[in-house]
């Protein structure tokens, strides 16, 4: 949950223009998780959650 929160915060600050860019030093997205199954300690995919929130909350169309 901390990795997701950190990445969401970073992504929103970049998208809002508060900071120019950023780099999140967190575990890789999903790391062990499968598409529909959590495995190891990987319950969330921070990148996909951040991308979806940017699309929903800030109407961001393209995400690299």
PyMOL commands that set and color helices and strands:
alter all, ss='L'
color gray80, all
select helices_A, chain A and resi 2-15+46-58
alter helices_A, ss='H'
color red, helices_A
deselect
rebuild
show_as cartoon
